Amino acid sequence: MRLLLLMCFFPLVTVAQNNNWNGKKAAVVLTYDDALHVHLDYVVPALDSLNLKGTFYLSGYFSGCRERLDDWKAAGKRGHELANHTLFHPCIGNEKGREWVKADYDLSKYSEVRLLDEIRMTNVLLETLDGKKNRTFAYPCGDTLVGGKPFINSIKKDFVSARGVKSDFVFIENFDLYNVPAFGINGESGEQLINLVKQAIEKRALIVFLFHGVGGEHSLNVSLDAHRKLLHFLKANEKEIWIAPFLDVTEYASKHRIRKKP
């Protein structure tokens, strides 16, 4: 009888350990940067048609934000996450390949006080749109330094979590909530995007997608067809995949992740 009980118990434990993402094998977060018009014109309607939710990292100075505040407010009401991507999207400009960074918004010349003021004012803007306090952050250009010094510790009280730009899968056992990896997408086909999700399922991992242009408007772009194929694959496999905003997934992970013993 004791052996029978053990045989019944251990398979249940294995299942629980292999389905760490809110009872699913894997988790997928769809994030979209820079408050582009195409996000409102194409992405939000596509997500809504399948009852999927995305995370939109907004920078207040982009025209797609300041000219369409009512549209973003409506998106927030429909359950999409409105998240912080700073007010002016400053990036480190004193590096090779960053010649496009405007001198006024060169993060290498910012003070930490200036950056934090702009970040916190963006939280105020976002709260006027969705009324929420809990927020997540995405580092513009993936830059985590201001004036040559890390500012990650300075924003931890302002955000539940933060998204980075390293292309990697995330495992619930241990990961940095304030620099969560994400796969930057540029030109991939629908099949390639779906293959990344299949890898996440196999690995029992979280995958965060980082989109900019969807159907245009940005040099980093994915076609509408590829994006559509990904969304339809996710919808068809909801029994295995938890698809949710970045805030929801990272809040869950911070409470449920299984910490490995040292």
Secondary structure as a PSIPRED ss2 file (coil, helix, strand):
# PSIPRED VFORMAT (PSIPRED V4.0)

   1 M C   1.000  0.000  0.000
   2 R H   0.000  1.000  0.000
   3 L H   0.000  1.000  0.000
   4 L H   0.000  1.000  0.000
   5 L H   0.000  1.000  0.000
   6 L H   0.000  1.000  0.000
   7 M H   0.000  1.000  0.000
   8 C H   0.000  1.000  0.000
   9 F H   0.000  1.000  0.000
  10 F H   0.000  1.000  0.000
  11 P H   0.000  1.000  0.000
  12 L H   0.000  1.000  0.000
  13 V H   0.000  1.000  0.000
  14 T H   0.000  1.000  0.000
  15 V H   0.000  1.000  0.000
  16 A H   0.000  1.000  0.000
  17 Q H   0.000  1.000  0.000
  18 N H   0.000  1.000  0.000
  19 N C   1.000  0.000  0.000
  20 N C   1.000  0.000  0.000
  21 W E   0.000  0.000  1.000
  22 N C   1.000  0.000  0.000
  23 G C   1.000  0.000  0.000
  24 K E   0.000  0.000  1.000
  25 K C   1.000  0.000  0.000
  26 A E   0.000  0.000  1.000
  27 A E   0.000  0.000  1.000
  28 V E   0.000  0.000  1.000
  29 V E   0.000  0.000  1.000
  30 L E   0.000  0.000  1.000
  31 T E   0.000  0.000  1.000
  32 Y E   0.000  0.000  1.000
  33 D E   0.000  0.000  1.000
  34 D C   1.000  0.000  0.000
  35 A C   1.000  0.000  0.000
  36 L C   1.000  0.000  0.000
  37 H H   0.000  1.000  0.000
  38 V H   0.000  1.000  0.000
  39 H H   0.000  1.000  0.000
  40 L H   0.000  1.000  0.000
  41 D H   0.000  1.000  0.000
  42 Y H   0.000  1.000  0.000
  43 V H   0.000  1.000  0.000
  44 V H   0.000  1.000  0.000
  45 P H   0.000  1.000  0.000
  46 A H   0.000  1.000  0.000
  47 L H   0.000  1.000  0.000
  48 D H   0.000  1.000  0.000
  49 S H   0.000  1.000  0.000
  50 L C   1.000  0.000  0.000
  51 N C   1.000  0.000  0.000
  52 L C   1.000  0.000  0.000
  53 K C   1.000  0.000  0.000
  54 G C   1.000  0.000  0.000
  55 T E   0.000  0.000  1.000
  56 F E   0.000  0.000  1.000
  57 Y E   0.000  0.000  1.000
  58 L E   0.000  0.000  1.000
  59 S C   1.000  0.000  0.000
  60 G C   1.000  0.000  0.000
  61 Y C   1.000  0.000  0.000
  62 F C   1.000  0.000  0.000
  63 S H   0.000  1.000  0.000
  64 G H   0.000  1.000  0.000
  65 C H   0.000  1.000  0.000
  66 R H   0.000  1.000  0.000
  67 E C   1.000  0.000  0.000
  68 R C   1.000  0.000  0.000
  69 L H   0.000  1.000  0.000
  70 D H   0.000  1.000  0.000
  71 D H   0.000  1.000  0.000
  72 W H   0.000  1.000  0.000
  73 K H   0.000  1.000  0.000
  74 A H   0.000  1.000  0.000
  75 A H   0.000  1.000  0.000
  76 G H   0.000  1.000  0.000
  77 K H   0.000  1.000  0.000
  78 R C   1.000  0.000  0.000
  79 G C   1.000  0.000  0.000
  80 H C   1.000  0.000  0.000
  81 E E   0.000  0.000  1.000
  82 L E   0.000  0.000  1.000
  83 A E   0.000  0.000  1.000
  84 N E   0.000  0.000  1.000
  85 H C   1.000  0.000  0.000
  86 T C   1.000  0.000  0.000
  87 L C   1.000  0.000  0.000
  88 F C   1.000  0.000  0.000
  89 H C   1.000  0.000  0.000
  90 P C   1.000  0.000  0.000
  91 C E   0.000  0.000  1.000
  92 I C   1.000  0.000  0.000
  93 G C   1.000  0.000  0.000
  94 N C   1.000  0.000  0.000
  95 E C   1.000  0.000  0.000
  96 K C   1.000  0.000  0.000
  97 G C   1.000  0.000  0.000
  98 R C   1.000  0.000  0.000
  99 E C   1.000  0.000  0.000
 100 W C   1.000  0.000  0.000
 101 V C   1.000  0.000  0.000
 102 K C   1.000  0.000  0.000
 103 A H   0.000  1.000  0.000
 104 D H   0.000  1.000  0.000
 105 Y H   0.000  1.000  0.000
 106 D E   0.000  0.000  1.000
 107 L H   0.000  1.000  0.000
 108 S H   0.000  1.000  0.000
 109 K H   0.000  1.000  0.000
 110 Y C   1.000  0.000  0.000
 111 S C   1.000  0.000  0.000
 112 E H   0.000  1.000  0.000
 113 V H   0.000  1.000  0.000
 114 R H   0.000  1.000  0.000
 115 L H   0.000  1.000  0.000
 116 L H   0.000  1.000  0.000
 117 D H   0.000  1.000  0.000
 118 E H   0.000  1.000  0.000
 119 I H   0.000  1.000  0.000
 120 R H   0.000  1.000  0.000
 121 M H   0.000  1.000  0.000
 122 T H   0.000  1.000  0.000
 123 N H   0.000  1.000  0.000
 124 V H   0.000  1.000  0.000
 125 L H   0.000  1.000  0.000
 126 L H   0.000  1.000  0.000
 127 E H   0.000  1.000  0.000
 128 T H   0.000  1.000  0.000
 129 L H   0.000  1.000  0.000
 130 D H   0.000  1.000  0.000
 131 G C   1.000  0.000  0.000
 132 K C   1.000  0.000  0.000
 133 K C   1.000  0.000  0.000
 134 N C   1.000  0.000  0.000
 135 R C   1.000  0.000  0.000
 136 T E   0.000  0.000  1.000
 137 F E   0.000  0.000  1.000
 138 A E   0.000  0.000  1.000
 139 Y C   1.000  0.000  0.000
 140 P H   0.000  1.000  0.000
 141 C H   0.000  1.000  0.000
 142 G H   0.000  1.000  0.000
 143 D C   1.000  0.000  0.000
 144 T C   1.000  0.000  0.000
 145 L E   0.000  0.000  1.000
 146 V E   0.000  0.000  1.000
 147 G C   1.000  0.000  0.000
 148 G C   1.000  0.000  0.000
 149 K E   0.000  0.000  1.000
 150 P E   0.000  0.000  1.000
 151 F C   1.000  0.000  0.000
 152 I H   0.000  1.000  0.000
 153 N H   0.000  1.000  0.000
 154 S H   0.000  1.000  0.000
 155 I H   0.000  1.000  0.000
 156 K C   1.000  0.000  0.000
 157 K C   1.000  0.000  0.000
 158 D C   1.000  0.000  0.000
 159 F C   1.000  0.000  0.000
 160 V C   1.000  0.000  0.000
 161 S E   0.000  0.000  1.000
 162 A E   0.000  0.000  1.000
 163 R E   0.000  0.000  1.000
 164 G C   1.000  0.000  0.000
 165 V C   1.000  0.000  0.000
 166 K C   1.000  0.000  0.000
 167 S C   1.000  0.000  0.000
 168 D C   1.000  0.000  0.000
 169 F C   1.000  0.000  0.000
 170 V E   0.000  0.000  1.000
 171 F C   1.000  0.000  0.000
 172 I C   1.000  0.000  0.000
 173 E C   1.000  0.000  0.000
 174 N C   1.000  0.000  0.000
 175 F C   1.000  0.000  0.000
 176 D C   1.000  0.000  0.000
 177 L C   1.000  0.000  0.000
 178 Y C   1.000  0.000  0.000
 179 N C   1.000  0.000  0.000
 180 V E   0.000  0.000  1.000
 181 P C   1.000  0.000  0.000
 182 A C   1.000  0.000  0.000
 183 F E   0.000  0.000  1.000
 184 G E   0.000  0.000  1.000
 185 I C   1.000  0.000  0.000
 186 N C   1.000  0.000  0.000
 187 G C   1.000  0.000  0.000
 188 E C   1.000  0.000  0.000
 189 S C   1.000  0.000  0.000
 190 G H   0.000  1.000  0.000
 191 E H   0.000  1.000  0.000
 192 Q H   0.000  1.000  0.000
 193 L H   0.000  1.000  0.000
 194 I H   0.000  1.000  0.000
 195 N H   0.000  1.000  0.000
 196 L H   0.000  1.000  0.000
 197 V H   0.000  1.000  0.000
 198 K H   0.000  1.000  0.000
 199 Q H   0.000  1.000  0.000
 200 A H   0.000  1.000  0.000
 201 I H   0.000  1.000  0.000
 202 E H   0.000  1.000  0.000
 203 K H   0.000  1.000  0.000
 204 R C   1.000  0.000  0.000
 205 A C   1.000  0.000  0.000
 206 L E   0.000  0.000  1.000
 207 I E   0.000  0.000  1.000
 208 V E   0.000  0.000  1.000
 209 F E   0.000  0.000  1.000
 210 L E   0.000  0.000  1.000
 211 F E   0.000  0.000  1.000
 212 H C   1.000  0.000  0.000
 213 G E   0.000  0.000  1.000
 214 V E   0.000  0.000  1.000
 215 G C   1.000  0.000  0.000
 216 G C   1.000  0.000  0.000
 217 E C   1.000  0.000  0.000
 218 H C   1.000  0.000  0.000
 219 S C   1.000  0.000  0.000
 220 L C   1.000  0.000  0.000
 221 N E   0.000  0.000  1.000
 222 V E   0.000  0.000  1.000
 223 S C   1.000  0.000  0.000
 224 L H   0.000  1.000  0.000
 225 D H   0.000  1.000  0.000
 226 A H   0.000  1.000  0.000
 227 H H   0.000  1.000  0.000
 228 R H   0.000  1.000  0.000
 229 K H   0.000  1.000  0.000
 230 L H   0.000  1.000  0.000
 231 L H   0.000  1.000  0.000
 232 H H   0.000  1.000  0.000
 233 F H   0.000  1.000  0.000
 234 L H   0.000  1.000  0.000
 235 K H   0.000  1.000  0.000
 236 A H   0.000  1.000  0.000
 237 N C   1.000  0.000  0.000
 238 E C   1.000  0.000  0.000
 239 K C   1.000  0.000  0.000
 240 E C   1.000  0.000  0.000
 241 I E   0.000  0.000  1.000
 242 W E   0.000  0.000  1.000
 243 I E   0.000  0.000  1.000
 244 A C   1.000  0.000  0.000
 245 P C   1.000  0.000  0.000
 246 F H   0.000  1.000  0.000
 247 L H   0.000  1.000  0.000
 248 D H   0.000  1.000  0.000
 249 V H   0.000  1.000  0.000
 250 T H   0.000  1.000  0.000
 251 E H   0.000  1.000  0.000
 252 Y H   0.000  1.000  0.000
 253 A H   0.000  1.000  0.000
 254 S H   0.000  1.000  0.000
 255 K H   0.000  1.000  0.000
 256 H H   0.000  1.000  0.000
 257 R C   1.000  0.000  0.000
 258 I C   1.000  0.000  0.000
 259 R C   1.000  0.000  0.000
 260 K C   1.000  0.000  0.000
 261 K C   1.000  0.000  0.000
 262 P C   1.000  0.000  0.000
